Amino acid sequence: MFLNRLQPRLFSCALFVRSRPLNQTQLFSTRQYPLRDDPKIAVQKDYLFRMMRCEKDLDQVRALQQEMINRKIPFNVYIYSTLLNAHADAGDIQGLLRLRDEMKQLEIQPNTVTFNTLISFYGRKGDMEAVSNLRKEMKELKIEPNIITFNALIESNLKKEDLAGVRSIKNEMTDLGIQPDIVTFNHLLNYYAKKGDLNQINELRIELKNLGLVPTKQTFDILIGLYGNKGDLFTVDLLREQMIDLKITLDAKLYNRLFSCFGKKGDLNTIYKLRAEMKKLNVKPDVYVYNTLIDCYGTNGDIETVQILQREMIRFNIE
């Protein structure tokens, strides 16, 4: 009997996830799986966790899938959700369609995680008809959406610049009592930052603060990029200080952006301080950082520092 037809007690398996926009492993941030003294269930659970550990490697996932088939181990909605996620990450649309057909043939009803994977996949492809049909199917099957569902829907609509659709989704969230999270705000901030719309950005920052949400590194990356492009170095520096206060890691990519912002203004004093801070935090400069610094000092006529940086690159084998 498939696990989705059983009703034993449950346990939750929490996974840490990456912070890039619409990270697929976010769709599996919380999984529930039945516990029961049944050898078949124990084997299914073992394969599930093994698939989850390697779901970014489709070949490994397929090998585990074939093992299950060879051993005649039945699949369930949790296994299928993981398989769908692996194929979605690999962009294998034919694999997704095949897995969905198998689920229908086996009468395995999809769950919220299943739909989150599919909505996110088709949203990234810009196939809003498929996204809309999936949302309708969820409603027909009375499957409750969660914040991850709505974040995928919001990102999909923003990609198509359908702001009316975004408002409709936000209204539905309010009706269901689902509060936006930091991922929701990152999607919206990213969209309006690309538009250079400071009014909307400021409104979103106020709303984010009022809800007591803590910004992530992605939030700061978006905001620093926006204010840097606008030449607002005061706000850029405030954001950097907030990151340090929140103990959010500043990496080489972020410092490169900061060097670029202050370099355009010829502010070599701040660049010097940032380089010292970077060294203190043990952040190793990469080739992009060196290129930006060489350009900054060269543009401002500091040939001596340019030569020092070039010698550093040779010493650290940075090409």
GIJOKA-V695203 format. One record per residue. N is the residue number from 1. PSI is psi in whole degrees, -180 to 180 (* if undefined). OMEGA is omega in radians with two decimals (999 if undefined). NEAR is the number of other C-alpha atoms within 12 Angstrom. Layout:
BEGIN
n: [N;N]
psi: [PSI;PSI]
omega: [OMEGA;OMEGA]
near: [NEAR;NEAR]
END
This chain:
BEGIN
n: [1;2;3;4;5;6;7;8;9;10;11;12;13;14;15;16;17;18;19;20;21;22;23;24;25;26;27;28;29;30;31;32;33;34;35;36;37;38;39;40;41;42;43;44;45;46;47;48;49;50;51;52;53;54;55;56;57;58;59;60;61;62;63;64;65;66;67;68;69;70;71;72;73;74;75;76;77;78;79;80;81;82;83;84;85;86;87;88;89;90;91;92;93;94;95;96;97;98;99;100;101;102;103;104;105;106;107;108;109;110;111;112;113;114;115;116;117;118;119;120;121;122;123;124;125;126;127;128;129;130;131;132;133;134;135;136;137;138;139;140;141;142;143;144;145;146;147;148;149;150;151;152;153;154;155;156;157;158;159;160;161;162;163;164;165;166;167;168;169;170;171;172;173;174;175;176;177;178;179;180;181;182;183;184;185;186;187;188;189;190;191;192;193;194;195;196;197;198;199;200;201;202;203;204;205;206;207;208;209;210;211;212;213;214;215;216;217;218;219;220;221;222;223;224;225;226;227;228;229;230;231;232;233;234;235;236;237;238;239;240;241;242;243;244;245;246;247;248;249;250;251;252;253;254;255;256;257;258;259;260;261;262;263;264;265;266;267;268;269;270;271;272;273;274;275;276;277;278;279;280;281;282;283;284;285;286;287;288;289;290;291;292;293;294;295;296;297;298;299;300;301;302;303;304;305;306;307;308;309;310;311;312;313;314;315;316;317;318;319]
psi: [139;149;-29;-9;0;160;52;-179;161;157;159;140;109;135;141;144;160;168;5;159;131;45;127;-33;-15;-29;-14;29;-27;120;144;136;137;144;132;144;75;121;-39;-41;-40;-41;-43;-45;-40;-45;-37;-50;-35;-40;-41;-34;-24;22;-8;-7;96;-35;-42;-41;-44;-37;-42;-39;-44;-37;-44;-41;-46;-35;3;39;121;146;157;-179;-32;-42;-47;-37;-39;-40;-43;-42;-42;-42;-34;-44;-35;-5;22;87;-36;-39;-40;-46;-41;-43;-40;-40;-41;-43;-41;-43;-37;0;40;113;132;157;-172;-41;-42;-50;-36;-43;-48;-42;-44;-44;-53;-30;-42;-31;-11;15;83;-24;-44;-41;-47;-42;-38;-40;-40;-41;-40;-45;-41;-37;0;40;121;131;160;-174;-32;-39;-49;-35;-40;-41;-42;-46;-41;-44;-37;-36;-34;4;36;83;-29;-40;-39;-44;-41;-41;-43;-37;-40;-39;-44;-44;-35;-1;27;118;139;149;-173;-29;-41;-49;-36;-40;-48;-43;-42;-42;-51;-26;-41;-29;-12;26;91;-32;-49;-39;-45;-40;-42;-38;-38;-45;-42;-45;-42;-31;-5;24;142;125;150;178;-39;-39;-49;-37;-44;-49;-42;-39;-43;-55;-29;-44;-30;-7;15;79;-26;-48;-37;-45;-36;-42;-41;-43;-38;-39;-44;-43;-37;1;37;129;129;121;179;-37;-42;-44;-37;-41;-40;-44;-41;-44;-51;-28;-38;-28;-1;23;79;-26;-46;-38;-41;-45;-40;-38;-40;-41;-42;-42;-42;-38;2;40;118;125;143;-174;-33;-40;-48;-43;-42;-44;-44;-41;-43;-51;-37;-43;-33;11;14;79;-33;-47;-35;-44;-38;-44;-39;-40;-37;-43;-41;-45;-38;10;41;118;*]
omega: [-3.11;-3.05;-3.14;3.10;3.14;3.13;3.07;3.13;-3.03;2.92;-3.12;3.06;-3.12;3.12;3.02;-3.03;3.07;-3.05;-3.13;-3.11;3.11;3.05;-3.06;-3.14;3.03;-3.09;-3.11;-3.07;3.05;3.09;3.04;-3.09;-3.10;3.00;3.11;-3.14;-3.11;-3.09;-3.13;-3.14;3.13;3.13;3.09;-3.11;3.12;3.13;3.11;-3.10;3.10;3.09;-3.13;-3.12;-3.08;-2.98;3.02;3.11;-3.03;-3.14;3.11;3.13;3.12;3.11;3.10;3.09;-3.14;3.08;3.14;3.13;-3.12;-3.12;3.13;3.08;-3.09;3.08;3.07;-3.06;-3.13;3.08;-3.12;3.11;3.11;3.09;3.12;-3.13;3.14;3.13;3.10;3.12;-3.12;-3.14;-3.08;-3.09;3.12;3.09;3.10;-3.12;3.14;-3.13;3.10;3.10;3.12;-3.14;3.13;-3.14;-3.13;-3.13;3.06;-3.10;3.09;3.08;-3.09;-3.13;3.11;-3.11;3.10;3.13;-3.07;3.12;3.13;-3.12;-3.10;3.07;3.11;3.11;-3.11;-3.13;-3.07;3.08;3.11;3.12;-3.13;3.14;3.12;3.12;3.09;3.14;3.08;-3.12;3.14;3.14;-3.13;3.09;-3.06;3.04;3.02;-3.08;3.14;3.06;-3.07;3.09;3.10;3.12;3.14;3.14;3.13;-3.13;3.10;3.13;3.12;-3.12;3.12;-3.09;3.07;3.09;3.11;3.12;3.12;3.13;3.14;3.09;3.12;3.09;3.13;-3.14;-3.11;3.14;3.13;-3.09;3.07;3.08;-3.06;3.10;3.08;-3.11;3.11;3.08;-3.09;3.11;3.14;-3.13;-3.08;3.06;3.10;3.10;-3.10;-3.06;-3.09;3.14;3.12;3.13;-3.13;3.10;3.14;3.13;3.10;3.14;3.13;-3.14;-3.13;3.13;3.12;3.14;-3.13;3.11;3.08;3.09;3.13;3.09;-3.11;3.09;-3.14;-3.06;3.12;3.08;-3.13;-3.07;3.05;3.10;3.14;-3.13;-3.14;-3.05;3.09;3.13;3.11;-3.12;3.07;3.13;3.09;3.14;3.10;3.11;3.14;3.13;-3.12;-3.14;3.05;-3.05;3.01;-3.09;-3.09;-3.13;-3.14;3.11;3.10;3.10;3.12;3.11;-3.14;-3.13;-3.08;3.10;3.12;3.12;-3.14;-3.10;-3.09;3.11;3.12;3.10;3.10;3.13;3.14;3.10;3.11;3.12;3.13;3.13;-3.14;-3.14;3.11;3.06;-3.07;3.10;3.07;-3.08;-3.12;3.09;3.14;3.14;3.14;-3.13;3.12;3.11;-3.14;-3.09;3.12;3.13;-3.11;3.00;-3.14;-3.06;-3.14;3.13;3.08;-3.14;3.09;3.14;3.12;3.09;3.08;-3.14;3.12;-3.10;-3.11;3.10;3.08;-3.07;999]
near: [17;25;31;26;17;17;14;16;13;16;14;14;18;17;17;17;19;18;23;20;35;36;29;39;34;29;44;39;23;22;29;27;30;27;23;19;12;16;12;23;27;19;26;35;33;21;35;33;26;25;34;36;23;23;33;25;22;26;18;21;31;28;19;31;31;19;20;25;15;11;15;13;26;31;37;38;37;38;44;46;37;46;49;48;42;38;33;38;32;22;23;22;20;14;23;30;21;17;33;28;18;22;28;16;11;19;17;26;31;36;34;33;38;43;45;42;43;50;44;43;38;34;34;29;23;23;21;29;18;22;31;25;19;32;33;18;23;26;16;13;16;14;21;25;32;31;32;38;43;43;39;43;49;44;41;39;35;31;29;21;20;19;20;14;22;27;19;17;33;29;18;22;26;15;11;16;13;21;26;32;29;33;36;38;41;36;35;42;40;34;33;28;31;23;19;21;20;22;14;20;29;21;17;31;28;17;23;26;16;12;16;14;21;25;33;30;30;32;37;39;34;34;44;40;35;32;31;33;25;23;22;22;30;19;22;32;29;19;31;33;20;23;26;20;14;16;15;22;24;34;27;26;26;34;40;35;36;47;41;36;34;37;32;27;24;24;23;28;17;25;31;22;18;34;27;17;22;27;17;12;19;14;21;26;32;24;22;22;33;35;26;30;42;32;28;33;32;24;21;21;15;18;17;14;22;23;19;18;29;26;17;22;23;14;11;15;12;18;15]
END
